[in-house]
Amino acid sequence: MKKIAIYGKGGIGKSTTVSNIAVSLSEKGFKVMQIGCDPKADSTLSLRKDKKITTVLDLIREKKNAFEYKDMVVEGTAGVLCVEAGGPTPGVGCAGRGIIAALDKLKEKGAYEIYKPDIVLYDVLGDVVCGGFSMPMHAGYADRVYIITSGENMAIHAAANIAMAIDNFRSRGYASLGGIILNHRDVKNENAKVEELASDFNTSVIGELTHSEIVQDAEELGKTVIEAFPDSDMAEEYRRLAEKLINY
């Protein structure tokens, strides 16, 4: 089982990218589980259509421990197994708690052993890398971390913070940095900025995604690009990126 965490600043296109990667890998015959580690619980929206999902934190609030592994998981597009960690009541509690609870409960309830995913994708908000948000980096969870960024200053800043956190955890045997994914926003000197970021952390830009209206068109349909526009150039970009991630 390969376990991959994808981090990035909120709004950088992280969930869109992860969901398209998940469907791409399912197309290749892999059983994929996508775990949304964002309090908004919207990582898997484009995979679920009208299928409702109860977040792990909601299950814990409502049922304590009286629920089963299948209550946490919804099968989505192309058979992708969807899990959402969830978050606290607004203004109350720690947002990272949902991530810790989700990962602990998935293990405790035997979800990995029962579903036997070939690939687990963690979709993690990277504006803050502390507490629960750093959990997918810990030993036993993700094997590799990839960071999505554009050339925008705030995205670069968030990506650098994530890379520093990974570097600080290196001595503990935590997940390693697999590379940077450039999600273009067509800002000035974008490639140069992101290449410099990669160089600063002794890694490389392992993939690039075009700034395309097709992505927004697919989102308006409530679908991934792979599902909505399977023959598009953008769909092929996601497929190539998925191939790189599983061949590390």
PyMOL commands that set and color helices and strands:
alter all, ss='L'
color gray80, all
select helices_A, chain A and resi 14-27+45-48+56-63+69-71+77-79+97-108+111-115+131-137+153-172+190-200+213-220+225-228+233-246
alter helices_A, ss='H'
color red, helices_A
select strands_A, chain A and resi 2-8+32-37+74-75+81-84+119-125+144-149+176-183+205-209
alter strands_A, ss='S'
color yellow, strands_A
deselect
rebuild
show_as cartoon
